[in-house]
């Protein structure tokens, strides 16, 4: 859970950095890159939610 949280935070920082400055990227490249970063961030968030569900189940002593 902690590793996923750190990854999500890191992706958030990268997203903010990219939003602040496009650099040498064309608008299309920048949009594709930013979209990919958001997709990764949301995917990591979904993974964290799934893992939390398993943790909750195991803490409650239930099987699947």
mmCIF file of the N, C-alpha and C atoms, coordinates in Angstrom:
data_MODEL
# 
_entry.id   MODEL 
# 
loop_
_atom_site.group_PDB 
_atom_site.id 
_atom_site.type_symbol 
_atom_site.label_atom_id 
_atom_site.label_alt_id 
_atom_site.label_comp_id 
_atom_site.label_asym_id 
_atom_site.label_entity_id 
_atom_site.label_seq_id 
_atom_site.pdbx_PDB_ins_code 
_atom_site.Cartn_x 
_atom_site.Cartn_y 
_atom_site.Cartn_z 
_atom_site.occupancy 
_atom_site.B_iso_or_equiv 
_atom_site.pdbx_formal_charge 
_atom_site.auth_seq_id 
_atom_site.auth_comp_id 
_atom_site.auth_asym_id 
_atom_site.auth_atom_id 
_atom_site.pdbx_PDB_model_num 
ATOM 1   N N  . UNK A 1 1  ? 0.820   -1.186  0.000   1.00 0.00 ? 1  UNK A N  1 
ATOM 2   C CA . UNK A 1 1  ? 0.000   0.000   0.000   1.00 0.00 ? 1  UNK A CA 1 
ATOM 3   C C  . UNK A 1 1  ? 0.871   1.260   0.000   1.00 0.00 ? 1  UNK A C  1 
ATOM 4   N N  . UNK A 1 2  ? 1.918   1.239   0.818   1.00 0.00 ? 2  UNK A N  1 
ATOM 5   C CA . UNK A 1 2  ? 2.780   2.416   0.898   1.00 0.00 ? 2  UNK A CA 1 
ATOM 6   C C  . UNK A 1 2  ? 3.508   2.656   -0.420  1.00 0.00 ? 2  UNK A C  1 
ATOM 7   N N  . UNK A 1 3  ? 3.965   1.575   -1.056  1.00 0.00 ? 3  UNK A N  1 
ATOM 8   C CA . UNK A 1 3  ? 4.660   1.733   -2.345  1.00 0.00 ? 3  UNK A CA 1 
ATOM 9   C C  . UNK A 1 3  ? 3.719   2.286   -3.397  1.00 0.00 ? 3  UNK A C  1 
ATOM 10  N N  . UNK A 1 4  ? 2.498   1.782   -3.437  1.00 0.00 ? 4  UNK A N  1 
ATOM 11  C CA . UNK A 1 4  ? 1.525   2.291   -4.403  1.00 0.00 ? 4  UNK A CA 1 
ATOM 12  C C  . UNK A 1 4  ? 1.215   3.762   -4.142  1.00 0.00 ? 4  UNK A C  1 
ATOM 13  N N  . UNK A 1 5  ? 1.094   4.116   -2.877  1.00 0.00 ? 5  UNK A N  1 
ATOM 14  C CA . UNK A 1 5  ? 0.828   5.511   -2.534  1.00 0.00 ? 5  UNK A CA 1 
ATOM 15  C C  . UNK A 1 5  ? 1.979   6.397   -3.004  1.00 0.00 ? 5  UNK A C  1 
ATOM 16  N N  . UNK A 1 6  ? 3.216   5.960   -2.784  1.00 0.00 ? 6  UNK A N  1 
ATOM 17  C CA . UNK A 1 6  ? 4.372   6.751   -3.235  1.00 0.00 ? 6  UNK A CA 1 
ATOM 18  C C  . UNK A 1 6  ? 4.409   6.863   -4.756  1.00 0.00 ? 6  UNK A C  1 
ATOM 19  N N  . UNK A 1 7  ? 4.077   5.778   -5.450  1.00 0.00 ? 7  UNK A N  1 
ATOM 20  C CA . UNK A 1 7  ? 4.030   5.829   -6.914  1.00 0.00 ? 7  UNK A CA 1 
ATOM 21  C C  . UNK A 1 7  ? 2.971   6.813   -7.402  1.00 0.00 ? 7  UNK A C  1 
ATOM 22  N N  . UNK A 1 8  ? 1.809   6.780   -6.780  1.00 0.00 ? 8  UNK A N  1 
ATOM 23  C CA . UNK A 1 8  ? 0.728   7.702   -7.152  1.00 0.00 ? 8  UNK A CA 1 
ATOM 24  C C  . UNK A 1 8  ? 1.164   9.145   -6.916  1.00 0.00 ? 8  UNK A C  1 
ATOM 25  N N  . UNK A 1 9  ? 1.787   9.389   -5.787  1.00 0.00 ? 9  UNK A N  1 
ATOM 26  C CA . UNK A 1 9  ? 2.264   10.744  -5.494  1.00 0.00 ? 9  UNK A CA 1 
ATOM 27  C C  . UNK A 1 9  ? 3.315   11.184  -6.513  1.00 0.00 ? 9  UNK A C  1 
ATOM 28  N N  . UNK A 1 10 ? 4.213   10.271  -6.864  1.00 0.00 ? 10 UNK A N  1 
ATOM 29  C CA . UNK A 1 10 ? 5.238   10.584  -7.858  1.00 0.00 ? 10 UNK A CA 1 
ATOM 30  C C  . UNK A 1 10 ? 4.645   10.892  -9.220  1.00 0.00 ? 10 UNK A C  1 
ATOM 31  N N  . UNK A 1 11 ? 3.637   10.132  -9.611  1.00 0.00 ? 11 UNK A N  1 
ATOM 32  C CA . UNK A 1 11 ? 2.974   10.392  -10.892 1.00 0.00 ? 11 UNK A CA 1 
ATOM 33  C C  . UNK A 1 11 ? 2.256   11.736  -10.846 1.00 0.00 ? 11 UNK A C  1 
ATOM 34  N N  . UNK A 1 12 ? 1.707   12.081  -9.698  1.00 0.00 ? 12 UNK A N  1 
ATOM 35  C CA . UNK A 1 12 ? 1.061   13.386  -9.551  1.00 0.00 ? 12 UNK A CA 1 
ATOM 36  C C  . UNK A 1 12 ? 2.062   14.519  -9.734  1.00 0.00 ? 12 UNK A C  1 
ATOM 37  N N  . UNK A 1 13 ? 3.251   14.359  -9.158  1.00 0.00 ? 13 UNK A N  1 
ATOM 38  C CA . UNK A 1 13 ? 4.294   15.375  -9.310  1.00 0.00 ? 13 UNK A CA 1 
ATOM 39  C C  . UNK A 1 13 ? 4.740   15.494  -10.761 1.00 0.00 ? 13 UNK A C  1 
ATOM 40  N N  . UNK A 1 14 ? 4.913   14.361  -11.425 1.00 0.00 ? 14 UNK A N  1 
ATOM 41  C CA . UNK A 1 14 ? 5.310   14.380  -12.835 1.00 0.00 ? 14 UNK A CA 1 
ATOM 42  C C  . UNK A 1 14 ? 4.235   15.042  -13.688 1.00 0.00 ? 14 UNK A C  1 
ATOM 43  N N  . UNK A 1 15 ? 2.987   14.732  -13.401 1.00 0.00 ? 15 UNK A N  1 
ATOM 44  C CA . UNK A 1 15 ? 1.878   15.327  -14.141 1.00 0.00 ? 15 UNK A CA 1 
ATOM 45  C C  . UNK A 1 15 ? 1.877   16.847  -13.984 1.00 0.00 ? 15 UNK A C  1 
ATOM 46  N N  . UNK A 1 16 ? 2.073   17.310  -12.762 1.00 0.00 ? 16 UNK A N  1 
ATOM 47  C CA . UNK A 1 16 ? 2.103   18.753  -12.525 1.00 0.00 ? 16 UNK A CA 1 
ATOM 48  C C  . UNK A 1 16 ? 3.286   19.404  -13.240 1.00 0.00 ? 16 UNK A C  1 
ATOM 49  N N  . UNK A 1 17 ? 4.437   18.746  -13.245 1.00 0.00 ? 17 UNK A N  1 
ATOM 50  C CA . UNK A 1 17 ? 5.615   19.290  -13.931 1.00 0.00 ? 17 UNK A CA 1 
ATOM 51  C C  . UNK A 1 17 ? 5.368   19.387  -15.435 1.00 0.00 ? 17 UNK A C  1 
ATOM 52  N N  . UNK A 1 18 ? 4.726   18.371  -15.990 1.00 0.00 ? 18 UNK A N  1 
ATOM 53  C CA . UNK A 1 18 ? 4.445   18.366  -17.424 1.00 0.00 ? 18 UNK A CA 1 
ATOM 54  C C  . UNK A 1 18 ? 3.416   19.435  -17.765 1.00 0.00 ? 18 UNK A C  1 
ATOM 55  N N  . UNK A 1 19 ? 2.426   19.596  -16.905 1.00 0.00 ? 19 UNK A N  1 
ATOM 56  C CA . UNK A 1 19 ? 1.404   20.619  -17.150 1.00 0.00 ? 19 UNK A CA 1 
ATOM 57  C C  . UNK A 1 19 ? 2.002   22.023  -17.095 1.00 0.00 ? 19 UNK A C  1 
ATOM 58  N N  . UNK A 1 20 ? 3.036   22.189  -16.278 1.00 0.00 ? 20 UNK A N  1 
ATOM 59  C CA . UNK A 1 20 ? 3.645   23.511  -16.104 1.00 0.00 ? 20 UNK A CA 1 
ATOM 60  C C  . UNK A 1 20 ? 4.508   23.920  -17.292 1.00 0.00 ? 20 UNK A C  1 
ATOM 61  N N  . UNK A 1 21 ? 5.118   22.951  -17.951 1.00 0.00 ? 21 UNK A N  1 
ATOM 62  C CA . UNK A 1 21 ? 6.023   23.288  -19.055 1.00 0.00 ? 21 UNK A CA 1 
ATOM 63  C C  . UNK A 1 21 ? 6.010   22.183  -20.091 1.00 0.00 ? 21 UNK A C  1 
ATOM 64  N N  . UNK A 1 22 ? 5.684   22.538  -21.314 1.00 0.00 ? 22 UNK A N  1 
ATOM 65  C CA . UNK A 1 22 ? 5.607   21.565  -22.395 1.00 0.00 ? 22 UNK A CA 1 
ATOM 66  C C  . UNK A 1 22 ? 6.987   21.223  -22.939 1.00 0.00 ? 22 UNK A C  1 
ATOM 67  N N  . UNK A 1 23 ? 7.938   22.113  -22.761 1.00 0.00 ? 23 UNK A N  1 
ATOM 68  C CA . UNK A 1 23 ? 9.288   21.862  -23.266 1.00 0.00 ? 23 UNK A CA 1 
ATOM 69  C C  . UNK A 1 23 ? 9.306   21.789  -24.781 1.00 0.00 ? 23 UNK A C  1 
ATOM 70  N N  . UNK A 1 24 ? 10.020  20.833  -25.312 1.00 0.00 ? 24 UNK A N  1 
ATOM 71  C CA . UNK A 1 24 ? 10.177  20.675  -26.759 1.00 0.00 ? 24 UNK A CA 1 
ATOM 72  C C  . UNK A 1 24 ? 9.083   19.824  -27.402 1.00 0.00 ? 24 UNK A C  1 
ATOM 73  N N  . UNK A 1 25 ? 8.131   19.362  -26.619 1.00 0.00 ? 25 UNK A N  1 
ATOM 74  C CA . UNK A 1 25 ? 7.074   18.508  -27.153 1.00 0.00 ? 25 UNK A CA 1 
ATOM 75  C C  . UNK A 1 25 ? 6.088   19.322  -27.988 1.00 0.00 ? 25 UNK A C  1 
ATOM 76  N N  . UNK A 1 26 ? 5.625   18.727  -29.072 1.00 0.00 ? 26 UNK A N  1 
ATOM 77  C CA . UNK A 1 26 ? 4.539   19.351  -29.824 1.00 0.00 ? 26 UNK A CA 1 
ATOM 78  C C  . UNK A 1 26 ? 3.274   19.236  -28.987 1.00 0.00 ? 26 UNK A C  1 
ATOM 79  N N  . UNK A 1 27 ? 2.254   19.973  -29.339 1.00 0.00 ? 27 UNK A N  1 
ATOM 80  C CA . UNK A 1 27 ? 0.999   19.904  -28.593 1.00 0.00 ? 27 UNK A CA 1 
ATOM 81  C C  . UNK A 1 27 ? 0.444   18.485  -28.605 1.00 0.00 ? 27 UNK A C  1 
ATOM 82  N N  . UNK A 1 28 ? 0.500   17.816  -29.737 1.00 0.00 ? 28 UNK A N  1 
ATOM 83  C CA . UNK A 1 28 ? -0.004  16.441  -29.821 1.00 0.00 ? 28 UNK A CA 1 
ATOM 84  C C  . UNK A 1 28 ? 0.824   15.505  -28.937 1.00 0.00 ? 28 UNK A C  1 
ATOM 85  N N  . UNK A 1 29 ? 2.145   15.621  -28.970 1.00 0.00 ? 29 UNK A N  1 
ATOM 86  C CA . UNK A 1 29 ? 2.997   14.775  -28.125 1.00 0.00 ? 29 UNK A CA 1 
ATOM 87  C C  . UNK A 1 29 ? 2.725   15.045  -26.651 1.00 0.00 ? 29 UNK A C  1 
ATOM 88  N N  . UNK A 1 30 ? 2.584   16.321  -26.308 1.00 0.00 ? 30 UNK A N  1 
ATOM 89  C CA . UNK A 1 30 ? 2.329   16.705  -24.929 1.00 0.00 ? 30 UNK A CA 1 
ATOM 90  C C  . UNK A 1 30 ? 1.005   16.136  -24.451 1.00 0.00 ? 30 UNK A C  1 
ATOM 91  N N  . UNK A 1 31 ? -0.027  16.243  -25.266 1.00 0.00 ? 31 UNK A N  1 
ATOM 92  C CA . UNK A 1 31 ? -1.345  15.695  -24.907 1.00 0.00 ? 31 UNK A CA 1 
ATOM 93  C C  . UNK A 1 31 ? -1.296  14.190  -24.718 1.00 0.00 ? 31 UNK A C  1 
ATOM 94  N N  . UNK A 1 32 ? -0.601  13.497  -25.612 1.00 0.00 ? 32 UNK A N  1 
ATOM 95  C CA . UNK A 1 32 ? -0.498  12.034  -25.492 1.00 0.00 ? 32 UNK A CA 1 
ATOM 96  C C  . UNK A 1 32 ? 0.255   11.642  -24.227 1.00 0.00 ? 32 UNK A C  1 
ATOM 97  N N  . UNK A 1 33 ? 1.345   12.352  -23.944 1.00 0.00 ? 33 UNK A N  1 
ATOM 98  C CA . UNK A 1 33 ? 2.139   12.053  -22.756 1.00 0.00 ? 33 UNK A CA 1 
ATOM 99  C C  . UNK A 1 33 ? 1.342   12.334  -21.485 1.00 0.00 ? 33 UNK A C  1 
ATOM 100 N N  . UNK A 1 34 ? 0.688   13.467  -21.434 1.00 0.00 ? 34 UNK A N  1 
ATOM 101 C CA . UNK A 1 34 ? -0.102  13.826  -20.266 1.00 0.00 ? 34 UNK A CA 1 
ATOM 102 C C  . UNK A 1 34 ? -1.244  12.834  -20.051 1.00 0.00 ? 34 UNK A C  1 
ATOM 103 N N  . UNK A 1 35 ? -1.894  12.438  -21.127 1.00 0.00 ? 35 UNK A N  1 
ATOM 104 C CA . UNK A 1 35 ? -2.971  11.440  -21.027 1.00 0.00 ? 35 UNK A CA 1 
ATOM 105 C C  . UNK A 1 35 ? -2.424  10.122  -20.485 1.00 0.00 ? 35 UNK A C  1 
ATOM 106 N N  . UNK A 1 36 ? -1.268  9.698   -20.966 1.00 0.00 ? 36 UNK A N  1 
ATOM 107 C CA . UNK A 1 36 ? -0.657  8.455   -20.484 1.00 0.00 ? 36 UNK A CA 1 
ATOM 108 C C  . UNK A 1 36 ? -0.322  8.554   -18.995 1.00 0.00 ? 36 UNK A C  1 
ATOM 109 N N  . UNK A 1 37 ? 0.184   9.708   -18.563 1.00 0.00 ? 37 UNK A N  1 
ATOM 110 C CA . UNK A 1 37 ? 0.486   9.887   -17.141 1.00 0.00 ? 37 UNK A CA 1 
ATOM 111 C C  . UNK A 1 37 ? -0.774  9.778   -16.292 1.00 0.00 ? 37 UNK A C  1 
ATOM 112 N N  . UNK A 1 38 ? -1.845  10.415  -16.748 1.00 0.00 ? 38 UNK A N  1 
ATOM 113 C CA . UNK A 1 38 ? -3.113  10.318  -16.007 1.00 0.00 ? 38 UNK A CA 1 
ATOM 114 C C  . UNK A 1 38 ? -3.604  8.867   -15.964 1.00 0.00 ? 38 UNK A C  1 
ATOM 115 N N  . UNK A 1 39 ? -3.482  8.149   -17.073 1.00 0.00 ? 39 UNK A N  1 
ATOM 116 C CA . UNK A 1 39 ? -3.912  6.751   -17.102 1.00 0.00 ? 39 UNK A CA 1 
ATOM 117 C C  . UNK A 1 39 ? -3.126  5.905   -16.108 1.00 0.00 ? 39 UNK A C  1 
ATOM 118 N N  . UNK A 1 40 ? -1.819  6.135   -16.028 1.00 0.00 ? 40 UNK A N  1 
ATOM 119 C CA . UNK A 1 40 ? -0.994  5.400   -15.071 1.00 0.00 ? 40 UNK A CA 1 
ATOM 120 C C  . UNK A 1 40 ? -1.416  5.736   -13.642 1.00 0.00 ? 40 UNK A C  1 
ATOM 121 N N  . UNK A 1 41 ? -1.599  7.016   -13.376 1.00 0.00 ? 41 UNK A N  1 
ATOM 122 C CA . UNK A 1 41 ? -1.986  7.443   -12.032 1.00 0.00 ? 41 UNK A CA 1 
ATOM 123 C C  . UNK A 1 41 ? -3.315  6.810   -11.620 1.00 0.00 ? 41 UNK A C  1 
ATOM 124 N N  . UNK A 1 42 ? -4.297  6.829   -12.511 1.00 0.00 ? 42 UNK A N  1 
ATOM 125 C CA . UNK A 1 42 ? -5.604  6.247   -12.189 1.00 0.00 ? 42 UNK A CA 1 
ATOM 126 C C  . UNK A 1 42 ? -5.510  4.724   -12.062 1.00 0.00 ? 42 UNK A C  1 
ATOM 127 N N  . UNK A 1 43 ? -4.672  4.090   -12.879 1.00 0.00 ? 43 UNK A N  1 
ATOM 128 C CA . UNK A 1 43 ? -4.471  2.643   -12.774 1.00 0.00 ? 43 UNK A CA 1 
ATOM 129 C C  . UNK A 1 43 ? -3.850  2.261   -11.438 1.00 0.00 ? 43 UNK A C  1 
ATOM 130 N N  . UNK A 1 44 ? -2.869  3.036   -10.991 1.00 0.00 ? 44 UNK A N  1 
ATOM 131 C CA . UNK A 1 44 ? -2.257  2.783   -9.686  1.00 0.00 ? 44 UNK A CA 1 
ATOM 132 C C  . UNK A 1 44 ? -3.272  2.983   -8.568  1.00 0.00 ? 44 UNK A C  1 
ATOM 133 N N  . UNK A 1 45 ? -4.104  3.984   -8.708  1.00 0.00 ? 45 UNK A N  1 
ATOM 134 C CA . UNK A 1 45 ? -5.159  4.225   -7.704  1.00 0.00 ? 45 UNK A CA 1 
ATOM 135 C C  . UNK A 1 45 ? -6.110  3.035   -7.644  1.00 0.00 ? 45 UNK A C  1 
ATOM 136 N N  . UNK A 1 46 ? -6.502  2.515   -8.799  1.00 0.00 ? 46 UNK A N  1 
ATOM 137 C CA . UNK A 1 46 ? -7.384  1.340   -8.832  1.00 0.00 ? 46 UNK A CA 1 
ATOM 138 C C  . UNK A 1 46 ? -6.705  0.134   -8.193  1.00 0.00 ? 46 UNK A C  1 
ATOM 139 N N  . UNK A 1 47 ? -5.407  -0.035  -8.440  1.00 0.00 ? 47 UNK A N  1 
ATOM 140 C CA . UNK A 1 47 ? -4.658  -1.146  -7.837  1.00 0.00 ? 47 UNK A CA 1 
ATOM 141 C C  . UNK A 1 47 ? -4.636  -1.012  -6.321  1.00 0.00 ? 47 UNK A C  1 
ATOM 142 N N  . UNK A 1 48 ? -4.466  0.208   -5.845  1.00 0.00 ? 48 UNK A N  1 
ATOM 143 C CA . UNK A 1 48 ? -4.450  0.442   -4.397  1.00 0.00 ? 48 UNK A CA 1 
ATOM 144 C C  . UNK A 1 48 ? -5.806  0.112   -3.780  1.00 0.00 ? 48 UNK A C  1 
ATOM 145 N N  . UNK A 1 49 ? -6.880  0.460   -4.459  1.00 0.00 ? 49 UNK A N  1 
ATOM 146 C CA . UNK A 1 49 ? -8.221  0.153   -3.960  1.00 0.00 ? 49 UNK A CA 1 
ATOM 147 C C  . UNK A 1 49 ? -8.431  -1.364  -3.911  1.00 0.00 ? 49 UNK A C  1 
ATOM 148 N N  . UNK A 1 50 ? -7.998  -2.063  -4.951  1.00 0.00 ? 50 UNK A N  1 
ATOM 149 C CA . UNK A 1 50 ? -8.138  -3.525  -4.975  1.00 0.00 ? 50 UNK A CA 1 
ATOM 150 C C  . UNK A 1 50 ? -7.336  -4.163  -3.849  1.00 0.00 ? 50 UNK A C  1 
ATOM 151 N N  . UNK A 1 51 ? -6.120  -3.681  -3.646  1.00 0.00 ? 51 UNK A N  1 
ATOM 152 C CA . UNK A 1 51 ? -5.282  -4.223  -2.581  1.00 0.00 ? 51 UNK A CA 1 
ATOM 153 C C  . UNK A 1 51 ? -5.881  -3.922  -1.217  1.00 0.00 ? 51 UNK A C  1 
ATOM 154 N N  . UNK A 1 52 ? -6.437  -2.738  -1.048  1.00 0.00 ? 52 UNK A N  1 
ATOM 155 C CA . UNK A 1 52 ? -7.062  -2.389  0.227   1.00 0.00 ? 52 UNK A CA 1 
ATOM 156 C C  . UNK A 1 52 ? -8.246  -3.313  0.512   1.00 0.00 ? 52 UNK A C  1 
ATOM 157 N N  . UNK A 1 53 ? -8.986  -3.677  -0.528  1.00 0.00 ? 53 UNK A N  1 
ATOM 158 C CA . UNK A 1 53 ? -10.089 -4.615  -0.344  1.00 0.00 ? 53 UNK A CA 1 
ATOM 159 C C  . UNK A 1 53 ? -9.599  -5.958  0.177   1.00 0.00 ? 53 UNK A C  1 
ATOM 160 N N  . UNK A 1 54 ? -8.485  -6.429  -0.364  1.00 0.00 ? 54 UNK A N  1 
ATOM 161 C CA . UNK A 1 54 ? -7.913  -7.695  0.103   1.00 0.00 ? 54 UNK A CA 1 
ATOM 162 C C  . UNK A 1 54 ? -7.423  -7.571  1.544   1.00 0.00 ? 54 UNK A C  1 
ATOM 163 N N  . UNK A 1 55 ? -6.790  -6.472  1.862   1.00 0.00 ? 55 UNK A N  1 
ATOM 164 C CA . UNK A 1 55 ? -6.324  -6.235  3.231   1.00 0.00 ? 55 UNK A CA 1 
ATOM 165 C C  . UNK A 1 55 ? -7.505  -6.225  4.194   1.00 0.00 ? 55 UNK A C  1 
ATOM 166 N N  . UNK A 1 56 ? -8.567  -5.549  3.818   1.00 0.00 ? 56 UNK A N  1 
ATOM 167 C CA . UNK A 1 56 ? -9.760  -5.501  4.669   1.00 0.00 ? 56 UNK A CA 1 
ATOM 168 C C  . UNK A 1 56 ? -10.344 -6.891  4.877   1.00 0.00 ? 56 UNK A C  1 
ATOM 169 N N  . UNK A 1 57 ? -10.411 -7.673  3.798   1.00 0.00 ? 57 UNK A N  1 
ATOM 170 C CA . UNK A 1 57 ? -10.953 -9.028  3.908   1.00 0.00 ? 57 UNK A CA 1 
ATOM 171 C C  . UNK A 1 57 ? -10.107 -9.882  4.817   1.00 0.00 ? 57 UNK A C  1 
ATOM 172 N N  . UNK A 1 58 ? -8.780  -9.811  4.657   1.00 0.00 ? 58 UNK A N  1 
ATOM 173 C CA . UNK A 1 58 ? -7.896  -10.625 5.483   1.00 0.00 ? 58 UNK A CA 1 
ATOM 174 C C  . UNK A 1 58 ? -7.923  -10.176 6.941   1.00 0.00 ? 58 UNK A C  1 
ATOM 175 N N  . UNK A 1 59 ? -8.061  -8.881  7.152   1.00 0.00 ? 59 UNK A N  1 
ATOM 176 C CA . UNK A 1 59 ? -8.139  -8.362  8.527   1.00 0.00 ? 59 UNK A CA 1 
ATOM 177 C C  . UNK A 1 59 ? -9.409  -8.837  9.219   1.00 0.00 ? 59 UNK A C  1 
ATOM 178 N N  . UNK A 1 60 ? -10.471 -9.001  8.443   1.00 0.00 ? 60 UNK A N  1 
ATOM 179 C CA . UNK A 1 60 ? -11.748 -9.447  9.009   1.00 0.00 ? 60 UNK A CA 1 
ATOM 180 C C  . UNK A 1 60 ? -11.790 -10.968 9.163   1.00 0.00 ? 60 UNK A C  1 
ATOM 181 N N  . UNK A 1 61 ? -10.765 -11.654 8.635   1.00 0.00 ? 61 UNK A N  1 
ATOM 182 C CA . UNK A 1 61 ? -10.708 -13.104 8.765   1.00 0.00 ? 61 UNK A CA 1 
ATOM 183 C C  . UNK A 1 61 ? -11.605 -13.842 7.808   1.00 0.00 ? 61 UNK A C  1 
ATOM 184 N N  . UNK A 1 62 ? -11.962 -13.201 6.686   1.00 0.00 ? 62 UNK A N  1 
ATOM 185 C CA . UNK A 1 62 ? -12.822 -13.827 5.702   1.00 0.00 ? 62 UNK A CA 1 
ATOM 186 C C  . UNK A 1 62 ? -11.981 -14.375 4.556   1.00 0.00 ? 62 UNK A C  1 
ATOM 187 N N  . UNK A 1 63 ? -12.472 -15.422 3.932   1.00 0.00 ? 63 UNK A N  1 
ATOM 188 C CA . UNK A 1 63 ? -11.867 -15.920 2.683   1.00 0.00 ? 63 UNK A CA 1 
ATOM 189 C C  . UNK A 1 63 ? -12.664 -15.328 1.534   1.00 0.00 ? 63 UNK A C  1 
ATOM 190 N N  . UNK A 1 64 ? -12.173 -15.281 0.341   1.00 0.00 ? 64 UNK A N  1 
ATOM 191 C CA . UNK A 1 64 ? -12.760 -14.732 -0.857  1.00 0.00 ? 64 UNK A CA 1 
ATOM 192 C C  . UNK A 1 64 ? -14.222 -14.701 -0.928  1.00 0.00 ? 64 UNK A C  1 
# 
